[in-house]
Amino acid sequence: MKTTTTAAATLLTALATLAGCSAQQGYAGAQSWKRNQCSKIVDAQERLRCLREADQSYDSYQKEAEAATKKPAQDRATAAESPQQ
């Protein structure tokens, strides 16, 4: 579910940006959609986990996205430096 939600949030953010909305407005719209999807989860613990993710602030999301973007580049650099066996 997380991958689907992340993909949906990314898509909504991209569409909102193309439509002239700010990325933050697009993120807010995606989070609203996600909260709506969370409310459909029957299991209380899973629903609560989902809602916690949906309540993530835009600033927190941005920091995580930037860290995730930097990590693969660092991993590639480390892999290039390590000797082949």
C-alpha positions as CSV (number, residue, x, y, z in Angstrom):
1,M,0.0,0.0,0.0
2,K,2.9,2.4,0.8
3,T,4.3,2.1,-2.7
4,T,0.9,2.7,-4.3
5,T,0.3,5.7,-2.0
6,T,3.7,7.1,-2.6
7,A,3.2,6.8,-6.4
8,A,-0.2,8.4,-6.2
9,A,1.2,11.3,-4.1
10,T,4.0,11.8,-6.5
11,L,1.6,11.7,-9.5
12,L,-0.8,14.2,-7.8
13,T,2.1,16.5,-6.9
14,A,3.4,16.4,-10.5
15,L,-0.1,17.1,-11.9
16,A,-0.7,19.9,-9.5
17,T,2.6,21.5,-10.4
18,L,1.8,21.3,-14.1
19,A,-1.6,22.8,-13.4
20,G,0.0,25.9,-11.8
21,C,-0.3,24.8,-8.1
22,S,2.6,24.8,-5.8
23,A,4.2,21.6,-4.9
24,Q,3.1,22.2,-1.3
25,Q,-0.6,22.5,-2.5
26,G,-0.2,19.3,-4.5
27,Y,1.2,17.6,-1.5
28,A,-1.7,18.8,0.7
29,G,-4.2,17.4,-1.9
30,A,-2.4,14.1,-2.0
31,Q,-2.4,13.8,1.8
32,S,-6.1,14.6,1.9
33,W,-6.7,11.7,-0.6
34,K,-4.4,9.5,1.5
35,R,-6.4,10.2,4.7
36,N,-9.6,9.3,2.9
37,Q,-8.0,6.0,1.8
38,C,-6.8,5.4,5.4
39,S,-10.3,5.7,6.7
40,K,-11.3,2.7,4.6
41,I,-8.8,0.4,6.4
42,V,-10.6,-2.0,8.7
43,D,-7.7,-3.0,11.0
44,A,-7.4,-0.2,13.6
45,Q,-3.6,-0.4,14.0
46,E,-3.0,-0.3,10.3
47,R,-5.5,2.6,9.9
48,L,-3.7,4.5,12.6
49,R,-0.3,3.9,11.0
50,C,-1.7,5.0,7.7
51,L,-3.1,8.2,9.3
52,R,0.2,9.0,10.9
53,E,1.9,8.8,7.5
54,A,-0.9,11.0,6.0
55,D,-0.3,13.6,8.7
56,Q,3.4,14.1,7.8
57,S,4.2,17.8,7.3
58,Y,5.3,19.0,3.9
59,D,8.7,20.1,5.4
60,S,9.3,16.6,6.9
61,Y,8.3,15.0,3.5
62,Q,10.7,17.3,1.7
63,K,13.6,16.4,4.0
64,E,12.9,12.7,3.6
65,A,12.7,13.0,-0.2
66,E,15.9,14.9,-0.4
67,A,17.7,12.3,1.8
68,A,16.3,9.5,-0.3
69,T,17.5,11.2,-3.5
70,K,21.0,11.7,-2.0
71,K,21.4,8.1,-0.7
72,P,21.2,6.3,-4.1
73,A,23.9,8.7,-5.4
74,Q,26.1,8.0,-2.4
75,D,25.5,4.2,-2.8
76,R,26.6,4.4,-6.4
77,A,29.7,6.4,-5.5
78,T,30.6,3.8,-2.8
79,A,30.0,0.9,-5.2
80,A,32.2,2.5,-7.8
81,E,35.0,2.9,-5.3
82,S,34.9,-0.6,-3.9
83,P,37.1,-3.2,-5.6
84,Q,35.4,-5.8,-7.8
85,Q,35.8,-9.4,-6.8
